[in-house]
């Protein structure tokens, strides 16, 4: 089991530590609900150093990324970030990721922790068609890179105290290199997985503790707190953000998952599964990922069956929780397309009892 550079800090803070995606990670400190509301109302810090960072460089970097990702990488400019996915050649998804354009020949891909090796192997294999050489054009920097997500409405105000570079007016999904707490060349991006604003920062492992301490010192007045992966999951679910391995995987297409907006069918872009996914877009799909609110006090867990009123199976739950912000049970799942319209009543089979739920359009939480 791998440890992040800050694992000992989390232990010292009394975090409940668990194995997650092969890493020793904090699931919670004071409690998921309290941590969740801290991010919604103030600011919280997540150690997300388990995430993967892969560099793509060279004259053919853009051509290669246009082929392996679903979004239009040519729309990026220096300082811009894009959400995308890797189609797997079989109609499913290898992983979802962020693409950072550093310059016209340099890109940073940020991938999910559980998929680092899988994604790396996929990129190396597909890169052969473009002469992308590991060690030269493809670099896996995951083990040397730490990442913090500083999230919440007060996050940018806190981070501005640590840098002389103006960051308060940065548009969503952009990035800058900044000197932070006296450490140069830290990549700061206005991205995150919570829907409450803030940033994510990337830096070498050896400065991780220095950065962590500086962020908490700067945010003391605002009530900043460390946040575990438990609240990260409830926060992202309230926004209807997909979690790889739950809501999307190698068997789900981006069209089925409602990710058509990151699947760009433009003439100048030829990407893996383009024809197949275009056919799905034109002809429709047989199932769709939907959000739902459970109409009784019962939690729809991952894997639970979804049925119609007569108990006939129509799909399955992919994510579910009791929303700390809304104080009601919410979830996501795949259902047969005729049951996917907003307002449709569906039923969750919870231990043999059919519990009604209503299809709603995420995000569940609206500021």
N, C-alpha and C positions, 0 to 999 in steps of 0.2 A: 504494500500500500504506500502510495506516494504522499509526501507531506509538503505543504506550501511553506514558503519562507516565514510565514506568520503563525504557523500551527502552535508554537509554544506560547505566543501571545494570547491566542484564543483559550488555551488551557488555563493560563494565569487569570483570565477574566471569568473563569468558571463555566465556559461554554459546554454544552452537551455535544460531544464529538461523535461522529459516525463515519462509516465508510460510504463514500458517494463517488461513483464513476471512477473507482480505483484510487480515490484520494481520501485523506483523513481530514474531514471538514466539520465546521461548526453548524449544527442544525438549528440551535437556538441558544440564547443567553438568558434573558429574563422571562421569555415566553413569546410564542408566535404572535398572539393577538397584540400584545403591547408593542412588540417590535414592528409589526405591520403598521399600526397607527402612528408610530413615531415617524415612519417614512412618509405616510400620507400627510402628516401635519407639520413635521419639522425637517429632520434630516437623519439619514442612517448610512452606515458604511458596511458594505459587503466585501469580504475577501473572495474574489472570484479568480484567484490565480490558477485555479485548476483548468480554466479555459485554455484553448489552444491558439497559438499564434504562428502563422505560416507566411513567409515572405515569398512573393513572386516577382522576379526581376528580369529585365532584358528587353531586347527589341521586339520579341513576340509575346510579351506578357499580356498585352491587351487582347490579341487574337486568341490566345490560349484561354483567358478568362471568359471571353465571349462564348467560347465553345463549351466550357465546363459549368458555367452558371446560367441561371434562368433569366436574370435581370439584365438590362442593357448597360454594360460597364462603360460603353463609350459616352454615356450621359454624365459620367463623373468628371469632376475637375479637381485640381489640387486642393485639398482641404475638405473634400466631400466624402461622405460615407453612404453606403447603400446596403439595404437588407436584401438577401438573395437566398437561393438554394442550389445544391448540386443535384440535377436529375440523374437517375442511376442507370439509364439505358433500358429499363424494364417498366417504365411508367411510375416508378416510386422516387423517393428522395434519399440520397446518401446522407445529407445533413443540411441544416439551415445555417447561415453564416452572415457575418458582416464583411463587406469589402471596403477597404480604405484606399483611396488613391493618394499616394505620397507625391509622385510625379508621373509623367507619361510612361515611364519604364519601370515604375516601382509601385507595388501594391501590397497591402497587408490584409491577410484573411484571418478573421477571428472565428474559431469553430468551437463546437461543444466538446467538453472534457471527455465524455464517454466515447467520442468518435475521432479523437486526435490521430490514432494509428490508422484507423480505417480511412479517414480523409486523406492522410498523407500518402498511403499506398495508392489510393484512387488517383490523386493528383500526379504522382510519379508515373503511374501507368498511362494515364491520358496524356501526360506531358511529352511522352515519347514521340507522339505525332507532330509535335511542335518544336522538337529539339530542346525541350526544357530539362536541363540536367540538375539532379539533386546536388546540393553543395555549391552550385553556381547560379542557377536560375530559380531553384526551389530550396528554401531554407526553413527547417522546422525549429523555431525559436521557443517553443512552448516551455521547455524545462528551465530556460534562463530568464523567463519573463514573469513578472508579477503583475497583477491587475487588481485595482480596487474600483468598486462602483459606489460613488457617493451620490445618493439619491434623496429626493424630497424637495419641497418648495424653498427651503433655505440653503440647499446644497451649494448653489453657485455663489451665493453671498459669502459663505464660509470659505470656499476655494479661492475666491478673489483676494482674500486676506493673505494668501500664500504666494501670490504671483503679481508682478507689476504689469504683465500682459493683460489687456482688457479681455475678459471672458464673459461678462454678464450679458452682452448682447449677441452672443454666438447663436446663429440659427440652429434649429434641431437637425441632428445628423450631419454635423460638421466637426472638424478637428483642427487643433493647432499644436505645434511644439512649444512648450513653455518651460521657463525655469520655475520650479515649484519647491518651496521650502529650501532654497539654495541649491537644489539639484537641477542641472541643466537637461534639456532635450527630453522632457517628459511629454509623451503624447496624451493630450487631453481631448476627449470627444464628448459632444452633447448627445450621448446615446444612453441607453439603459433599458431595463426589463421590468420597470415598475409603473410607468405611466404618470409619475409624479415629478418629472423633471430631474435635472442634475447632470452628472457626467460620469465617464469612466476614464481611468488613467492607467497608463502602461509604463513600466520602468523595470530596470534590472533587479534581480532578487536581492543583491547586496545592500540596496538602499530601502528595502521594503519596510523595515521597522522604523527607520527615520521618517519616512513619508507617513506611515500610519500614525505615529506619535504627533507629528506636526498637524495632521488633519484634525485629530481629536483635541489638540490644544486650541486650534483656531475655532473649533465649533462648540467649545465648552459653554459659552454664553447662550448659544442657540439650542442647547439640549441634545446635541448630536449623540448617537448611540451605535454600538456595533450590532449588526443584524445578521441572523443566520439564514441558512438555505430554506428553512421552513417558511419564513415570511416572504422570502423571494418567490416561492411557489404560489402563495396566496395572492400576493401583489400582482404577479403576471397573469394569474387566472382571472382576477377581477377586470383586467384589461382585454381578456380574450386572446392573449399572446400564446402561440403554440409552443409546446415543450416537446423536443425531439425524444422519441421513445414512448411518448404517451399519445400526443395528438397527431404527430406526423412520424413516418418511418419509411422503411424500404418498400412498404406495400401501399402507401398512400400517395396519390398524385397531388401536385400543388393546386390543380384545378378543384379536386374534391375537397381539399383543405381550405378553400377560400383564399388561396394565395395566387390567384390569377393576376393580381396587381403587381407581383414581382416576377411574372412570367411574360416577357416582352416578345411578341411576335412581330418583329420589325424586319424589313427586307435585308438590312445590312448585318443581321445577326443569325448565324446558323449554329444552333446549340443542340446538345444531346437531348433526344426525345421530342424535338420541336414538332415533327409531323404528328406524332401520337397525341401530344398535348393540345395541339391546334385542333385536331379532330374532336377531342373531348370538349374543348371550348365551344366549337361550332354545334356539335350534336348533343351536348349535355352529358351529365354523368349520372350513374345510378344511385350514388349515395353522396351525401354532403356532410361536412363538419358543421354542427350548429351549436349555439349557446342555448342554455336553458336554465330556468329558475324552478327549483323543486317547490311544489305548492304546499307541502307539509314539512314539519321539522325532521327531515331525514336527509342524510348525506349520500349522494350518489358517488360511489367509489369507482376508481378505474377498473374496467373489465365487467362492470354490471351490465346486464342485458337491458336494452330498451325495447319496449313493445307498443303495439297499438292497444286500443281499449279492450280488445278481446284476448289479449295476452299473446298475440302472434309476434314473433321476434321481428324487429325492423332495424336493429342496430345495436351499438354498444357504447358505454360511457368511456371516454378517454381521460378526463380529468374532472374532479369534483371536490368541493370543500364547503365549509360554512364561511361565508364571506365576513371577515372582521369589520369591514367598513359598512356593509349593508345589513348585517345581522340576519342574513337569510341564506339558505343553501343554493349554490350555483354550480354549474358544470358545463362541460362540452362533450360532444360525442358525435359519432357518425350515425346518420339515419338514412333510410331510403328517401330519395329525392321528393316524392309526393308528401312526405311528412316534414319537410324542411322549412316551410313558409313560417314567417314570423306570426306568433299567436296560436300556432297549432298545439293542441294538447297531445303530449306523449306520456308514456308510463315507464317508470324505472322499476325493474324487478329487484326489490330489496328483500332478500331472504324469503322469497316466495310470495311476497305481498306486492301488488302493483300500486306504486305511489305516483300520483299525477304530477306532471311538470309542464311548463309552458315554454315553447321555443321563443327565444328573444335574441335580438341582434346585439352582440358585444360592441363596445365595452359595457360591462355590467356597472362598473363604477364610472361616474361622470363627475368631474370636478365642479 
